[in-house]
């Protein structure tokens, strides 16, 4: 015995046992961390693939939206041109109607004057 009430060998055995237990725990913790890392990497890969699919879906929807906006802009332009043509046609009709009314009145007046001459 070395100065104490315990034999030196027993102390060394406990230290070896403690160190071995500590090492086994560390190995288990490392294995668990590696398993969790692998799961996290798998989740990251899946999330990346999902993000890529979502980005592609967004791009397709955005392209469709841009095409719809372009079609709407074209339809608005066409409507504006049709409105201008309608306004011009109404103005032309109004002028023609006024001219026809005046000519009709002049024909009637000339006819009445001719009737008075006879």
C-alpha positions as CSV (number, residue, x, y, z in Angstrom):
1,X,0.0,0.0,0.0
2,X,1.2,3.4,-0.8
3,X,0.7,5.7,2.1
4,X,-3.1,5.4,2.2
5,X,-5.6,2.8,3.3
6,X,-6.2,1.6,-0.3
7,X,-3.9,-0.4,-2.4
8,X,-2.4,1.3,-5.4
9,X,-3.7,-1.3,-7.8
10,X,-7.3,-0.7,-6.8
11,X,-6.9,3.0,-7.5
12,X,-5.3,2.4,-10.8
13,X,-8.1,-0.1,-11.7
14,X,-10.8,2.6,-11.0
15,X,-8.9,5.2,-13.0
16,X,-8.6,2.7,-15.9
17,X,-12.3,1.8,-15.6
18,X,-13.3,5.5,-15.4
19,X,-11.1,6.3,-18.4
20,X,-12.5,3.4,-20.4
21,X,-16.1,4.4,-19.5
22,X,-15.4,8.0,-20.5
23,X,-13.9,6.8,-23.8
24,X,-16.9,4.6,-24.5
25,X,-19.3,7.5,-23.8
26,X,-17.2,9.8,-26.1
27,X,-17.4,7.1,-28.8
28,X,-21.2,6.8,-28.4
29,X,-21.5,10.6,-28.5
30,X,-19.4,10.9,-31.6
31,X,-21.5,8.1,-33.3
32,X,-24.7,10.0,-32.3
33,X,-23.3,13.2,-33.6
34,X,-22.3,11.6,-36.9
35,X,-25.8,10.0,-37.3
36,X,-27.4,13.4,-36.6
37,X,-25.0,15.1,-39.1
38,X,-25.9,12.5,-41.8
39,X,-29.6,13.1,-41.1
40,X,-29.1,16.9,-41.2
41,X,-27.1,16.6,-44.5
42,X,-30.0,14.5,-46.0
43,X,-32.5,17.1,-44.9
44,X,-30.3,19.8,-46.4
45,X,-30.2,18.0,-49.7
46,X,-33.9,17.5,-49.7
47,X,-34.5,21.1,-48.8
48,X,-32.2,22.2,-51.5
49,X,-34.0,20.1,-54.1
50,X,-37.4,21.5,-52.8
51,X,-36.1,25.0,-53.1
52,X,-34.9,24.4,-56.6
53,X,-38.3,23.0,-57.6
54,X,-40.0,25.9,-56.0
55,X,-37.7,28.3,-57.8
56,X,-38.5,26.6,-61.1
57,X,-42.2,26.7,-60.4
58,X,-42.0,30.4,-59.5
59,X,-40.0,31.1,-62.7
60,X,-42.7,29.4,-64.8
61,X,-45.5,31.2,-63.0
62,X,-43.6,34.5,-63.4
63,X,-43.2,33.8,-67.2
64,X,-46.9,33.1,-67.5
65,X,-47.7,36.3,-65.5
66,X,-45.4,38.4,-67.8
67,X,-47.1,36.9,-70.8
68,X,-50.5,37.7,-69.4
69,X,-49.4,41.3,-68.6
70,X,-48.1,41.7,-72.2
71,X,-51.4,40.4,-73.6
72,X,-53.3,42.8,-71.3
73,X,-51.1,45.7,-72.4
74,X,-51.8,44.8,-76.0
75,X,-55.5,44.5,-75.4
76,X,-55.5,47.9,-73.7
77,X,-53.7,49.4,-76.7
78,X,-56.1,47.8,-79.1
79,X,-59.1,49.1,-77.0
80,X,-57.6,52.6,-77.0
81,X,-57.2,52.5,-80.7
82,X,-60.8,51.2,-81.1
83,X,-62.0,54.0,-78.9
84,X,-60.3,56.6,-81.0
85,X,-61.7,55.0,-84.2
86,X,-65.2,54.9,-82.6
87,X,-64.9,58.6,-81.7
88,X,-63.7,59.5,-85.2
89,X,-66.6,57.5,-86.7
90,X,-69.1,59.2,-84.5
91,X,-67.7,62.6,-85.4
92,X,-67.9,61.7,-89.1
93,X,-71.5,60.5,-88.7
94,X,-72.4,63.6,-86.9
95,X,-70.9,65.9,-89.6
96,X,-72.6,63.8,-92.3
97,X,-75.9,64.0,-90.5
98,X,-75.6,67.7,-90.1
99,X,-74.7,68.1,-93.8
100,X,-77.6,65.9,-94.8
101,X,-80.1,67.9,-92.6
102,X,-78.9,71.2,-94.2
103,X,-79.1,69.8,-97.7
104,X,-82.6,68.4,-97.0
105,X,-83.7,71.8,-95.7
106,X,-82.2,73.5,-98.8
107,X,-83.9,71.0,-101.1
108,X,-87.2,71.7,-99.4
109,X,-86.7,75.5,-99.6
110,X,-85.7,75.3,-103.2
111,X,-88.7,73.1,-104.0
112,X,-91.1,75.5,-102.2
113,X,-89.6,78.5,-104.1
114,X,-90.1,76.6,-107.3
115,X,-93.7,75.8,-106.4
116,X,-94.3,79.5,-105.7
117,X,-92.9,80.4,-109.1
118,X,-95.5,78.3,-110.9
